[in-house]
Amino acid sequence: MANSFSKHEWNAYYSRKRIVHQWTQVHLLNTVNCQKVLEVGPGLGLVTSLLVNSGCEVHTLDQAPRAFDYPAVPHLQKDVCNVHGDEIAGYDAILCCETLEHIEWGRVGSVLTTFRESGAKYLIVSVPYMGFQFFIELYANSSTLRQYFSMKKLLWRKHFQPEPAGGHQWEVGYKGYPLDLWEQRLSESGWSIIRRDFTEHCRSVFHLLRAR
């Protein structure tokens, strides 16, 4: 499939705010011994490219045709909610970032269980995190001064308003979706938490998980 995004759209999507998020995915994967990786929801392909160039054997999965050309990387076009474990067997790790929040909360557990039933040893997931947090950044030299400040608070008292089909259906940090409940769901699906990370600017929570 030809790339359906212009150069401007691609560069605008991978903004300074988001690039840390892409790096975190690859960084966490690099902390464990993985060679064959299934990337769920590859987006515009930056992480796919990083994984391939790091020497990983990568396959992608999405319900839509891939939005970028990468002939050497096989693609399974299927809704992740309808995938069976044996269809995605044989991977050392599954990478599923900024995807699960698009699925109804009541169905997320079954997707996580399917990942577990695939036989993958590791799973890396990330979802938006809107719990209380603040971030301050200051950079200065003799020629320039830059500063950045961001704060999120009190969302734990507010209900998340689901977006139309395809959009976000929930986010961690809102009323009814505390972080400990999300981690409980990960555990109930057969995964043990090795590491938890938070990304600034993009405001997501990452979990590196090992199958039990």
Helices and strands as residue ranges (DSSP letters): H 7-13, H 16-29, E 36-40, H 46-53, E 57-62, E 75-77, G 80-82, G 85-88, E 93-97, G 100-102, H 105-117, E 122-128, E 133-140, E 145-152, G 155-157, H 179-188, E 191-199, E 204-211
